[in-house]
Amino acid sequence: MEKFLTDREFEHLNTTIYEDANTGSKWIAQEIISLIKSRQEKGQKVVLGLATGSSPLKVYEELIRAHKEDGLSFSNVLTFNLDEYYPMQPESVHSYVRFMKENLFDHIDILPENTHVPDGTLKMEEVPEFCRNYELKIREAGGIDLQILGIGRTGHIGFNEPGSGIRSTTRMVTLDGLTRRDAAPGFGGISHVPRRAITMGVGTIMQAKKIILMAWGNGKAPIIREAVEGPITESVPTTFLQEHHNCDIILDKPAAEKLSRIDYPWLVRDIDWTDEMIKKAVCSLSLKLSKPVLKLTNEDYSENGLDQLITLKGPVHDINIKVFNMLQHTITGWPGGKPEADDSQRPERAEPKKKRVLIFSPHPDDDVISMGGTVQRLVDQGHEVHVAYQTSGNIAVMDDDARRYARFVKDFNDQFNISTKESDAAYKEIVGFLDMKETGDIDTPSVRKIKSFIRKEESIAACQYIGMPKERMHFLELPFYETGRVKKAPLSSEDIDIIKNVIEEVKPHQIYAAGDLADPHGTHRVCLDAIFSALDQLKGESYMKNCWVWLYRGAWHEWPVHEIEMAVPMSPDQVLKKRKAIFYHESQKDGVVFQGNDSREFWQRAEERNRETADLYNQLGLAEYEAMEAFVRYDFLNK
């Protein structure tokens, strides 16, 4: 298992970065497996502190694999879970009791009496006594040998929110608003997320003999930097781990991207000054000092840790001009390439003049939200543009919208005397289910169909508004998504084959795909993995030799300016046209299910993010544009 970088000058915790979450999870699972085996050899039990959420899922999958394939027994294992929502019934789809059974306990030979999860069914007055007994059981078991943790974006461990003390024990807590917003998609909206939870305390966690905290994805990167490099403070409870004698932080590369050794590596060690690293360093310096690139001086470089860059690549004047030109050459109003033009300093090829373009959109609105201005340019400039919507997006449609559309169809049929027994029965089934539906219930196939239909028709309307014919819209409805729940099925060969088929059908010169891995419910990650797998299988085909892949990012965040390889500017009129295209996705306006921690609507996020990108270019000394959409090229042929 190859690790990525080991410099730790700024870090107060033992932090290891792995290439991806799968590799990191396997390392953690192996630590657990080794501990279980070593105790079994001595005839001793082992006490594990366990976490829930998406972070440990791959760890649990590896433990299950070790049990089923390698014969690992859990008969000597006792477990204590960190927390549980309150109130919460154990059979609820939101219960951590159910989570642990479905994702670990039911698949291994652990004794049920050896598993412990806080009880969300207690009366309020019973909670203090339960918490005292929970602490007592941990002590009677000999204490926790290995505690695994995730981290919330507030810096919470367990449900120890900001303000939790280092000596806190198991107790009832009130959940932070951000924590509840992060949980909202799984509950069908923030109003359904419990306001309280029972959690193991920071003091209880700190008594564990060994602690492993894991974090995956760039959404966790800002809080990881605070936890690992910041001062110890109650406002970020994870920083208390800095005082633990045996704590490992395990990250994938995206979660580590804000650490100094990744974000400012020249402050940590001697580095190889590639063009990419020079661009990163100079852009960082320019923005830090609020000075255009061409105005940076020797003193600016020297006073900010860039003496080595001057020594190896100077003088400063030449470095500045080099970086300015690199930035300038990313800007183009011709995302499909400018015909009959010198393309040596442009991000895209001039030939062929008219390209076949395939845009992959994970959800039915990511295309217009993330690259609507670029789509419009590609269409206006005469390219053959196709959009492939990878998932139906049905779980993001509110029940009220489904009920309203079902009622519209019923009234329409009645008005024009085209009702049938089948249509009336379908209406009664759909509305009857929605009227009786409770939080956590999985939609029936009929309800999922009408929600999928809503998203499909909105996509068609948006595409037709920008001039794309319906026959160039591909609704893939990848099977992994169609569970009716936030938690999806694993990516399968069927999903990848569907992606391959549409690529083979279009034979594109350009592919655009969502590289936005901060998506809070992970669909973008799975959709991108499906595309990468399809590209890997197809790269030997002759038509793929002339295909370039561009990655865009969605409504959650943007590419860092130094990574951008193509920036497509938009005029004020184009910004307004993009906004109108987004408006066609009516079901995704006004308090949507997957709002994330940002209260702005998606069109507002997109506009402000596009303007921020344009502002960054302007701050670096480039021309001032109204807005910009940004892309990074993915060289799949050399992967």
N, C-alpha and C positions, 0 to 999 in steps of 0.2 A: 504494500500500500504506500505509494509515493506521496510524500507531503509536499506542500507548496510554501517555500520560504520558512526560515526559522529565526530571523532576527527579532529580538524582543526588547530593544533598548527602552521603549516608552511604555512597556506593558507591565502592569502590577500583578498579573495572573499568568499562569503557565498556559499559553495559548497555542494551539496547533491548527493549522489550516490545511484542509484536504481539498482535492480537486472538485469534489461534488459531495452532495449529501449522502448518496449511497455508500461511498467509500468511508466517509466519516462515521456513518451509522454502523457499518460492519466493524470498525475499530472498537466502537463502544460496546457492541454486542460481544465481541471477543473478550473484552475486559470482564464482562459479566460471566461469560462462559468459563473463563479461566478461574475466576473466583469460586464459582459453583463446584467445579471439578476439584480444585485444591482442597476445599472443605470436605467434599465427599470422600476423598482419599484419607482424611483424618477422622471421618465419622462425625463431622460437625455440621451444624446448620449454618445457613447464610441468610442475612436479613437485607432485603433490597428496599430502597425507597423509590417509588415509581411515579412517573409523570404521565399526564394525558395530553391531548391536543395532537396536532399534526407532526410536531417535531420528532417524537419517539417512534412513530409508526414503523419506519424502516428497521429500527433496532428490534422491535417486537417481531417483525417478520423474520429477521435473521435468527432470533431465539427459537421461534417456531420451527424454522428449517432445521436448526441444530437438533431439536428434539425429534423431529420426524425422520430426518435423514441420517443423523449421526448418533441417535440414541441417547441424547443428553436428557437426564432425568432432573425434574424440579422437586422431587419428593423431599429434599432437605431445605427447601427455600421457603422463607416467610416474606411477605410483602406488606408494605404500608404505603398507601397512596397519599399524595400531597394534599388533595382537596376534593371538594364536591360543592356544586351549587346548592343554595338553600332558598326556598324549599325545593326538593327534587325527589320524585319517586324512582326507585331503582330500575323499573322497567321502561322509563321514558327514554326516547331516542337521544335525549340530551344528557342523560345520567352518566357519570363517570364509572359507576358500577357496571352499567351495560357496556360502556366503551371498553373497559378492561376485559370483560368476558369475551366480547366479540373480537378483540384485537390481540388477546394473549391467553387468558386463563382457560377458555374453552378448548384451546388447541394444544395444551401441554398437560402434564400429569401432576400439576401442583394441587395440593390438598385444599379444598374450599375453606376449611377452617384456618388455613395459614394465610389467607388473603384478607386485607383490611382496607376499607375505603370509608372515609367519613360519611356519616348517616344524615342524608338530607330530609328524612321523614320525621325527625324528632319535633316535638313541641318546643317552642322557643325556650321555655323554662328548663328544658332537659338538656339543652346544648352545653352549658358550662360543665356539668358533671360528665357528659360524654367526652368532652375535650380533655378533662383531667384523666379520664380512664384511657384515652388514646395515648397520651403521654406515658402513662404507667405501663401500658402494654409494650410500647417501644423499649422502655427501660428493662422490663422483665425479659424481653427477647434478647437483651444484651446490647441494644443500640443498633443503629443502622450501619451496616458495613459499607454499603455503596449506595449513594443517593444520586439518581439522575434527575436533571432539571432541564426545562426549557426556559425561555425568557420572554416576557411580554414587552410590548413596546413602551410601556411605562417604566420598565426596569423591574417589574415584579417577578418574583420567584414563588412558585405556588401561587396563592392569591394574596401574597404579602405586597400590598400596594404601597406607593410612596407614602412615607410617614411611619412605616412599620419599624419597630426598634430591633436592634440586634439581639436582644434577649427575649423577644416575643415567642410565645408558645402556641400550641394549637388553640384556635379560637374562632369565633364568628367575626367576619369582616364585611364591610361595605365595599362593593366593587367600584373602581374608578370608571368614569364615563368612557374613556378611551378603550378600556378593557371590554366594556359592554358593547361598544360599537364594533370592535373587532369580532365579538362573538355573534353579533346580530344576524349575519347571513344564515348561520346554522339554525337560528331560532325563528327565521321568517320575519325579522324586524326587531329593532331595539326594544320596542315595547314589551316583547315577550321574554327578554333576557332577565333572569333573576337579578335583584339588586344586592343580594348577599351571597356569601359562601362560607363554608367551614374550611379552614386551611391550617396545615402544619405551620408553625411559626418559624421565623428566621433563626431564632435560637435553637429550635429543634433541628433544623436543617444543618446548622453549624456544628452540631454534635456528631454528625455522621463521620465515620472514619475516613471515607473518601467521597469526593463529590465530582461528578462529571456534568458540566452544563453544555448543552448543544444548541446551536442556532444555525438555521439554514435560510438563505435567500437575502437579497439586498434590502428587503423591508426591515430587517433586523440590524442592518449595518450601523445606523446612527446610535442606537442604544448600546450596541456591543462596544463601540468606541468609548462611550461614557463609562460602561461597566469595567472595562479592561484598563483604560488609560486615565480615567478621571479620579478625583478624590473620593474617599469614602464618605458617603452621605446618606441620610435617611430618605432623601428625595429620589435616590436610585438604589433600592434595596439590594440589588445584585452586587453593588460595590462592597458590601459586607464580606463577600467571598474572598476579597483580598486578604482578609485576616485568617482564612482557613489554612491549615498546614498541608493539606493534600487535595488540591482542587485543580482540575483540568478543564479548560475551555476548548471545545471542539467545534470548528466552524468549516463551512464550505467557502469557496472563494467569494461569492457574492456577499455573504454575511460579514466578511472580513474587509470589504473594500474601503471602509472608512478608517481602518487602523493606520497609524502613521507609517508603518513599514510597507503598506500598500499604497496609501494616498500620497505620502511624501517620502518615498524610499531614499531620496538623496540626503535626508536628514539622519538616516539610520546606518547607511553603509555605502561603500563604493559601488557604483552601478555601471552598467553598460549603456552608454549614451546613444541609444538608437534614435532615429528620427521621431518615433512615437513618444519616447521618454523625454526628448527635448521639447516637443510640443506640449506635453503634459506639464512639465516644469515651468515653462515660460508662460503658458496660459494661467497656471496657478499663481505665479508671481504677479502677473499683470492684474488679475482680478483682486488679489489680496491688497495690492497697493493702489488700486483704482487708477492705474495709469495704462494708456494704450501700449501695445507691444512695442511699437517703434520709438517710444519715449523712455523705455527702460534703460538704466545706466549701469556702469560697472559697480557702483555703490549698492544699487538695488540688488544685484546678483550676490555680491559678497556678503551683505548684511542679512541675507536670507538663505544661507547654506548652499549657494550655487557656485562657490569658487572653483570646484572641480570642473564644472561645465565650461567656465570661461577658459580654464587652463587647457582643456582637451579640445574644445570646439570653437573657441573665441576667434576674433574679438567679438564683443557684445553686439556691435552694430551688425555684423554678419549673421549672428544667431537670430537677432530680432527680425531681420529681413527674411531669413529662411522660414521662421515660424509664421510671419505675416503672410507670406506667399502660400504656405501650406493651408492656412485658414481660408485665404481668398479662393483657392482652387477647389474648395469644397462647395462653394456657392454656385447654384445653377438654377435657371428657370426652365431648364429642359431635362426633367428627370428621366426621360426616355432617350436622352442623347440628342444633340443638335445636328440635324442633317447637314452634310456638306460643310462641316466646320472642323477646324483643328481640334481634335479631342485629346491631345497630349496633356493638357492641363485641366481637363474636365473630369468629373467623377464618373461619367457614363460614356459609352462608345457612341460614335456618330452612326455607325452601321450595325444592323440594317436600319434604314430610315424609319420604317414602320415596324414596330416590334409587337410581338405577342406578349402580353403582360398578364401574369396570374397573381392576384392579391389574395392571400389567405387571411381570413378574419376569424379569430377564435369564437367570438360571439357575433350576433347579427348586426352590431353597431360599431365594432372596433375599427372597421375600415374608414368610415367617415369621421369618427372621433379622432383617430390617430393620424390619418393621412388623407383627409378629405380634400385638402387643397391640392395635394400631389395627384390624387385620382382625377380631379377636375382637369389639371394640366395635361395628364396623359391622354384623357379622352379628347380634349380640345385640340391636342397636337396630332390627332389621327391614329393613335396606336390602338391595337385590338386588345381592349382591356376586359379581363374576366375577373370576377370575384368569387371565391369559394368560401362559403360560410361553414366553418368546421363543426359547430354545434348548433342545436336548435335554440339554446338560450331560454328554454321554457321555465326553468326554476326561478328566473329573474322577473317573471310576470306576476303581478299582484292578483290575488283571488278576485278582487273587485273588478279588475279589467276582464278577466275570463268570464265572470258572471255577466258583465255588461255586453260583451261581444256575443255571448250565447243568447242573451235576450234580444239583441239586434237581429240575429239570424232568425229567431223564432217569430219576431214581429214582421220581418221581411217576408218570410214564407206565408204567414197568415194573410198579410196584405195582398199578396199576389196569388193567393189560393194554390200554393205549391207545397203545402205541408203534407207530410206522409207520416204513417205510423212510426217509421224508423226515425225520422227527424224529431218527432215529438218525444219519442222514448229517449233519444240522445239528450235532448234538452232537459228532460226531467232527471236523467241520471246525473248530468253535469251540475245543474243547479242544486239538486238534492244533496249531492256530495258536498258541495261548497258550503251549503247552509249548515251542514252538520260537522264540518271539518273542525278539528281541534289542532292546537299548536303541535307541530311535529309529525302530523299525519302526512303520509306520502300521497301525492296526487294520483288519482286513477289514470289509466291510459287515455281515457277520453278527455280528461281535464288537461293532461300533458299535451295532447294533440291540439286542443284549441289554443293553448298558450304558445305552442310552437307555431301555429298558423298566424297568430298575432305578430310574432317576431318576424316571420317570413314576409308578410305583407308590408310591414314597415320597411324592411330592407329593400324590397322591390320598389316601393315608392321613392325611397332616398336615391337609389341608383338611377331610376328613370329621370329623376329631377336633374341629375348631373349628366344625363345623356347616354346612359349605358343601357343597351337593349336587354330585355328579360332573358333572352336565350344565352347570354353570357354570364348569368348568375347561377351558381352551383350550390345547392343546399345539401351538404354532405351528411349531416346528422350523425356524427361519429358515435358508434355504440357505447364507448366508454362513458359518455356523458349521460346516457339515458337511464339513470337510476331513480330519478325523481327526488333525489336528495343532494345536499351539498357535497357529501362524500361520493366520489366517483369510483367506477370500476377501474381496475388496472388497464393500462394501454395494451391492446392486443394486436395480433397480426392483421385482424380484420380492419381495424382502424387505419393501420399503415397502408394496407392494400387500397383502401378508399382514397387516401391521399395520392398514392402512386397512380391510380387510374385517372384522376383528374389532371395530373401532370402529364401523363402520357397522351391524354386527349388534346390538351392545349399545346403541348410542346413549346413552352414559353422561352423567350429570350430574357425575360426578367421575372423573378419571383419576389414578392414582398411578403414578409412574415412578421408576426408580432414577437418581438424579443423582450417584452415587458414582463420580467419575472417577479415584480412586486405585486402582481395580481393577488388579492387577498384570499381567493378561493382556489388558486392553483390551476385553473383551466388553461391559462396561457402557457404554463410550463408544459403541461401534457400535450397540448396542441403543437407546441414547438418541437417537442421530442418526436412526435409523430412525423412532422415534416423532415426533421434531420434524419430519421431512420429511412424515410422514403427516398430522400436525396442520396443517402449512402448506397442504397440498393440500385438506384437509377444512374449513378454517375458514370457508369460504363457505356451508357447509351450515347450514340453519336450526337443526337440533338441536344444533349445536356452539356456538351463541350462548349457551347456558345451561350450558356445560361448563367446569368449573374443573379445572386441572391442578396436582397437588401432587407435588413431588419429595422422595423420601426418599434416605437414604444407607445403604450396606450395612455389611459387617463390617469395613471398612478404616478409616473415620473418620467423624466426625459434622459436621453444620453448625456453624459458629461461632455462639455463643449470640446475638450481635447480629443474625444473619441469619435466625434462626428466626421463622417467621410462624404456625406452628401447633405447639403442644407438647401431646401427649396423655399425661396421667399414667397410671401403672399402679400398682395395689395389689400387695402381696406375693403374693397369690393369683394375680393376673394374670401376674406375672413367672414364677411356677412353671408356669402353663399354657402360656405362650409357650415356655418351656424344653422342655416335653414335646412340643410341636408340632415344634420343631427336631429333637428326638431321633428323630422318625420318618424323618429323612433319615440312615439308618444308614450309607450308603456315604460320607458326608461327615464321619464321626467318626474320631478316632484316627489322626493322621498322614496327612492327606489329601494329594493331589497338589498342590493349589494352596494351600498353607499360608501362603505369603508369609513375611514376616520375624517373624511373631507366632506363638509356639509354642502359644498358647491355642487351644482348640477354638472353633468359631464360636459356640456357645451362651454360652461364657464371655465372649468378646469383646462379644457383643450385650448381655448383662446388665450388664457393667461399663461399657460405653459409655452405656447407658440410665441407669444410676445416676449416672454422671459428669454427664450432662445435667441430671438432677434436682438434683444437688449444686450445679451452677453457678447454677441459678435460686435455690436456697436461699442461696448466698453473696451473690447480688445483692440479697437481702432478701425474696424471695418465699417462699411456703409450702413446707414440706418434704414432698416426695413420695418414694416408694420408687424410682421410675424414670420416665423419660419417653422417648417417641419423638418425633422432630422432623421438621418438613416446611417446605419453602419453596415458595411458589406461583410457577408459571411462567405468565405472561400471554401465551399464544400468539396471542391475537387481535390484539394490538398489536405483534407482532414483524414 
